[in-house]
């Protein structure tokens, strides 16, 4: 909420001044760029202040191989870059040159590395190609700017200085697990602080400013950090290369804060080399186009967003941990990547809140989680709850309860990503988790039934239980018998589920976003979709079935303990119940 208020305030202050500067800085045509020109580059290497460094034009590279246009080969030097070289986060850094006119003109922006030791010789995208990326991209997805980045050829031996996805607000071990998980799917993710201690003022974006293209803001901000290449009034361009290269977008345009440039100037193999350790700041506009030569957007109104609210409670101490984040809603531009990071970020909010509220990660836990997911096309929200029991530690999610709950939320949201039969829009995600220490579980040792009963009847029964690390208990309860039992003697099997587990590595959350997961045969109507999502809520009580049959029926669920185990007993059915 504070980020959105800041966006509105900033837009109101900035727009009158932007109208007076709509022309932007003067541009030097590529035909005037010559080897040996001594120029100046601009980028943020610490905080929000723009630093300058020297740039020499080495040559101009043609476009016979790339298919996306020529590039300018440049060499950077000076105190701002001598130690670290150029790496991710510098992409979009503008280069200004003077050639006999007495005034500086922008020739392009740093965009690609070529693997040279030290990272000081890089490629720049000419400014005409950057500003040639329209701010208002077509939504139909038919132009070249919507071509997928996968399989696209770029300059031989060069590598885009692609901005890694930075995700803030995560605990250290959850962040480390996420980085490792993303790497398994070929994605560079950096877990960073949510921002500097305290805050920093809203920044006016200008050439050389650090900025973010955000998927979310709030307590868990997720953003790609780069540099602004050019501004003209409220319009801005950056990166000098694609984010995903999918055309029309509706992402958060943000200012950013750079903690420092991480010094690793030897980029070998999969290493990204030196990079800016940075975090997004305030949402101050909308990123509207993700083209092949730049990303573009406008300062002003923020894009639509889906609020995600998760509250976790420690039942033993009363401690509460709350997470609120807003995830960019790209449904109006037809989800151009084919999926949404909501499917990743909402479960991460569950893992973060539930995994930290206890202040530790004990193995033996009991908990409940309930989720409400708003769907614009449904008459009522999807709602489901689950109970969890744990006897193993989960260092990835903080604890098994948080991990299992986040997996359940992922399963429900992924149904929306795979749904193709009608428009459907998630409007909100709300979750609550309550966790207590101790394993509230008992093993079923015996079930005593009446000598005879009718098919499908509810009958008095005696359960003999052995509590985990506890006492033996004899419990009088009412159980449901199976339906459609013929008269005669039957063997019945009573069975309860065992403990829960987290459900898999975190990298599975990337499958939909990266297009690596097969699309299952799922619901074909919104009503069926809502029903399937509701079904994420599971019955964790004792079931019953006739011996030798697969079909089970719900029989008895204890409110205070999960009953686990498998017991056989016999009963005589006297007459089919009508």
C-alpha positions, 0 to 999 in steps of 0.5 A: 500500500505504501509503495502505491501511495508513493507511486501516486505522489511521485507521478503527481509531482513529476508529470508537469516537469516531464512534459517540459522535457519530452524531447529527451537528450540529443542522439548521435546517429550510428553513422557518426560513431567512429572507432577511437571516440572518447566517451562517457558512460553513466551507471549507479555503482553504490546507492542511488547516485549516478557515477560516470566512467570512461568509454572508448569506442573500439569498433562498430559490429555489423548485424549479419549474424545477430538479426537484431541490428548492429552493436558498438564494441566499447572499452570501459575504464575509470574508478567506477569499473576498473576493479569489477568490470561490467556485468549484469545490472549495468545493462542499459548504462548510456554512453555519451560522446562529443564529436565536433559539436561541443555537446554530448550526444547519446550513442547507445547503451551497454547490453552484452558481454563478450567474455573478455577477461576483466569484463571491460570490453562489452557491446552496446546497443545503438540508441536508435534501436533502443528508442525504436522500441515502442512504449505502447506495444501491440497486444496481438503478439504478431510483431517481431518484438513478441518473438520468444527469446528462446532459440533467438541467435545473438552476436557470436560469442556474446552474452546478454547482460541479462538482469537476474531476477532478484527476490527480496524479503526471504530468510537466508536459508529460504533465499539460498534454497531458491537460488539453488532451485532456480539454477536447476532450471537454468534461471539466475535468481538472487536473494537480496535484502528487501532494501536498505535499512530504513528507506531511500527517497523516491528517485526521478528516473533519468539516464544512468539511474538504477531501475527495476522491472518488477513482478511484485512489490511489498514484503517480497519484491521480485524484480530484474535490476538494470539501468535507464538508457533514455528518457523522454518526458514520462517515457523511459527505456532501459536494459538495451536487451530484452527481459523475456522478449515477449512484447506487451507487458504490464509489469511494475516500473521501479526505482532501485538501490544498489548496495555494491557491485559484487567483484567477480570479473572472471565470467567463465561458463555459467558464472554471471561474473561481476553483478550489481547487488541491488534491490527494487524500491518504489513502484513509480510506473508501468513497464509496457513493452519487452522488446528485443533491443530494450524494455520501455514504459511510462512513469505514472500509474502503476499496473494492475496487481493481485494482492497476496496476504499471508498470516502465520501464527505460533499457537504456543507463543501467540507470535504472528508473522504477516506477509503482504505483497502485490504481484503484477497482473498481466492478464490484460496483455494475455500473460505474455510469458505463458504463466505468472509469477503469482504461482511462485510468489504466493507459495513463497509468501507462505514458506516465508511466513510459516517458516519463520514464525516459530523462530526455529525449525523443529521436526515434530509439528502440527498445523492448519492452513486455510486459503481463499483465492478470489476468481473474477469469473466465479460466483464465490471464492475458492476456499480450502483448508488442510491439517498437517503433521510433521516428524521431519525437519525441512531446512528449505521452507523453514519447517514441513508445515510451511513447506506442505502448505506452500505446495498445496497453494502452488497446486491450486494456483497452477490449475489456473495457469494451465486452464485454457478453456475460458478467461479466468482472473485471480483477484486475490490470494489470502492464507492463514497458517497456525503451527504448534510444537508437538506431533499430534498423531496416534497410531490405530491399533484396533477397531471394535465394531458391533456384531452386526449392523446395516450397510452405510450405517453410523455405528458406535465403535471403540478405537484403541490408539497409541499416541506418538511418544505417548500413552495408550488410549481407548476412545469411544466414537461413531464411525461410518460404515461403507455403503452398498454392502450386501447382507453377510459377513464382511472384512472391513479395512480402516486406515488413516494417513501418515505424516506430511512432507513438503512435496518436492524441491522449490525448483518445481515452482519455476516449471510453469513460469519457464514453460518446462511443465507438461500441460495436464488434462484438467477442468474445462469450465470455470465451475469445474476449475473452482471445484478442482481448486477446492479439492486441494483441501484433503480429508485426513481422517480414517477411511473405511473400505471393504477388504479387497476393494479399492474404493474408500469412504470417509469414516471418522476424523478426530479433531485433536489428533491425526490417526495413522495406521491400518486395521482390519476387523469384521462385521455382519451386515443384516440388511441393506439400508434404504 
